[in-house]
Amino acid sequence: MQVSMADLPLHDQPNDHDDFADADRGFVARLTPGVVTAADGRVVWDSDAYAFLEEECPGTAHPGLWRQGRLCARQGLYEVTGGVYQVRGLDLSNMTLVEGDTGVVVVDPLLSVECAEAALGLYRRHRGDRPVTGVIYTHAHVDHFGGVRGVTGGGVPILAPAGFMEHAVTEHVYAGPAITRRAVYMYGQALDRSPYGQIGAGLGMATSTGTVSLLPPTLCVGRTGQEEVVDGVRIVFQLTPGAEAPAETNFLLPDHRALCLAENATHNQHTLLPLRGSAVRDARAWARHLTETISLFGERADVAFASHHWPTWGADALTRFLTQQRDLYAYLHDQTVRLMNKGLTGPEIAETLRLPPPLERAWHARGFHGSLSHDVKAVYQRYLGWFDGNPAHLWEHPPRESAIRYVECLGGGAAVVVLAKGYIGDGDLRFAAQLLNHAVFADEGNKEARDLLADVYTRLGYGAENGTWRNFYLTGARELTDGIAPAVTASAGPDLAQALGVDQIFDSIAIRVHGPRAWNERLSIDWHLTDLGERHRTTLSNGAFVHQADPPDEPVDLTLRLTKAQLVGLLAGRGVEGVEREGSIGALQRLVAVLDDPRPDFPIVTP
Ligand SMILES: [Zn+2]
C-alpha cells in the first residue's frame, strides 16, 4: 500500500512549485502561538500541532496527502491583492477581509466564534482597528457562518444567497445527530495530530471545536448579476445553487479585479457526497455554474480566491484552473452516466473510470477531499439510488445477520482470520477488510479479528490519498481497539435554535416520535405564536406527527399561546411556565412521552 512521491504522476509538474509559492504569497504574519482557546481555557484550534508536516513524508502517509496537509497547515494573514486579505489556517475554512471606505467587510467568518475573533484580531493588529461594516456568507455550510458573532454583534449589512437560512439549519434539524457522529470519522476528530494520525481533511486541516453562532442575513442575493455596494466596496454576484451547496454564490470585486469562488473551485477534487452524509450534490450543475463563472468574470479578474485553500494569480493560471475544475465535474458526471447507461453499477464505474491525464496530473483535481471513487458513486446515487437493479441485492440480510451466515459458511471466526491473513499477505487489504468485518459483526468479542481488522484499517489509512478516507480508516481502527470515545465537536449556541422556522421546529419534533410507541395515540394541539401572529396545528395519529399552518376552526385537545422563544424553550425541556393554555395539558404530556432521543455515540465498526 505504500506510495512514494515517484509513483505520483506529478513529481515534476510546474504547478508543484506554484502551489507553495501561491500559498506563501502575500504573507503578512502568523498568529503566534497558533492556538485558539475558549473562555474556559479549552483549546478549540491548534495549528501548531501540525508542525511535524514540515518533515519528510514518512511511510505512514500518502505523499500527496502529506503535501496537501503541509499546504493547508500554513497559517496567518495574507494579502490577496490591494485591500483584500485572507486569514488562512485558523479553521477548516478561510476568512476573507475586504477593506471599505470606513471599515472592513468580512467574507465567511469561519466555523466558531473563538476562531473568528482570533482571525479578526490578527488582521487588526496588522491593518489597524477597522470596524466590521458588513458580512457576506458565500454559502450555507457552518464553516462559513458559524463564527459570525466573533466579528460582529449585528447592525451591519449581512449578505447571503437566496435560501441561505433554510439550508443553514436544515442539516442540524433533520440528520444532525447522525452527521455529527459520522463527522467524527470524516474529520478524524478523535485522532492525534501526528504522522500516525490526523494530517488533515484535504479541504483544510480540521474543524474547530468552539461555539457556533448565526446572525440572519439582512440582504438576500437573489439573482446572478445582482450588484451591491457595501462600505464603498462594489460586489457583483453569481448564484451557484445546487453545486457545492444548495445556496451558494460566487462574486467579483470589479474594482479589485478579484474573484471569489466560494467553495465551487478549490485546490482539490471536491466531494459530491461528503462521507459524513448529506444530500447528494449535482456535478452537472456544478460544471455549468463554472462555465458561467468563466464567461462572466474570467476576463475581469487578475486573481481568484476561495473560502478554502490559497488563491490563484494571473489570467492564464486562473483560466487553466477554472477550466480544469469545470471539466473535472463535467467529466465525472457525463462518464458516470454514460457507463451507467451501459449497465455498470456504481462500484464498477468507480473501478473502471480514470480521469484524462491532464486532469490526473493537476494537483487541484486530485482526490484529497472528494475522490473519483466516491464521487462516481454519488453521481450514480443521484440518478438511480441505492439499488443496482440486481434482485440479489433487493432483500439482503442486514450486516450482522449476513455476517453470522458468512462466518458460518467459512468455517467460523478463527478460520476467517486465517483466510484474511492470506489476503493480507497477497496485499489485498480491501478484501481482508471485508472478511474481517464479517468476523467482527458476527462476534464482536472476536479479539483476534478485531485487532487484525484494526491493523488492516490502519494500513489502508496510511495508504489513502484522500484525507477523509484516511480519517475514516484510522478512526475505525481506533474504535476497534479502544472503543468509542466521546469526541469534542463544535457546539451550537442559542442562535441556531432561534433561527429555525416554526415548521422546522415541528419537523424536528416529528422525527423524534417513536413510531410504534405512538401507534395508538391520537391528539391535536393548536399553537398560537403570539410574537409572530401565527397559528399552527399539530396532530399525532398513526405514529405520524404532522403540522399545518393556518388551520381551520375545529376543536382540539389543547391550545397553547406562547412566543417562539417559549416554543424553543419547551423543546429544550424548559417546561410550560408562563405559557397560556386552554384544554388538557395531558395532550402535551402524551406527546412528550412518545418522543425518542438520538444516540450520539452509535457504533459504526461493530454491530
Ligand atoms: Zn467549507
Residues whose N, C-alpha, C, O or C-beta is under 5 A from the ligand:
A	BS01	ZN	S93 H141 D143 E263
